[in-house]
């Protein structure tokens, strides 16, 4: 476990035991089974300035905040992988927090589930704060074994003939691991670009570069509790301004996915787990 003080370590050990006990209890009661009705597939269309027509309609299946071992069981995650594949995405994007407070006994299950992803092009990911708390190297090894490319503080370029689309990523803002300066140095000066960032409020910084048309994030879980017509009143560090859904931040679009899993409280009210299907469009 990394980036934790001795008090944090004790707290994590307690939470790990509670997570394990509750998960086992739910499993015995048959409450860990996958039901596709529990998950909402949300289509989002984003116009990307400068996007070549060869990328028009390019689809990105975005998932985030899996938190495997809590409400998201292995059975549920396997079902989610099937749902993602059924969307026939060109790319899969995952924006961190693969686990919560336990990892060692979940490595094989997480790896085997993630291996099921079958995008047309590539699966890309960045890490979240929980991933660092539990051990970033362990998560990165899982991603590598699952054929998912970690683009934390890095850039991946998609090509269609001579046309390009850049996908950049920053590491966890909560843990101060983000290095936008490195990303900007690696990012070519030409060609449209989008950004994966676990924490949505980072949009206030990334938008000032004028280089990204879209930032996609998670972290907030949508508050896990939403009041119809009003939204969520549950906000926290790095999701105070952009807790759920679509926003315009300067000239950039920020989209915050409600996430798949839960944290601390294992319930959602009017805030179902989300699989976002983003379709990129060429300006008309």
Secondary structure by P-SEA (a helix, b strand, c coil): cccccaaaaaaaaaaaaaaaaaaaaaaaacccccccccccbbbbbbbbcccccccccccccccccccccccccaaaaaaaaaaaaaacccbbbbbccccccccccaaaaaaaaaaaccccccccccccaaaaaacaaaaaaaaaaacccccccbbbbbbccccbbbbbbbcccccccccaaaaaaaccccccbbbbbccccaaaaaaaaccccbbbbccccccccccccccccccccccccccccccccccbbbbbbcccccccccccccccbbbbbbbbbccc
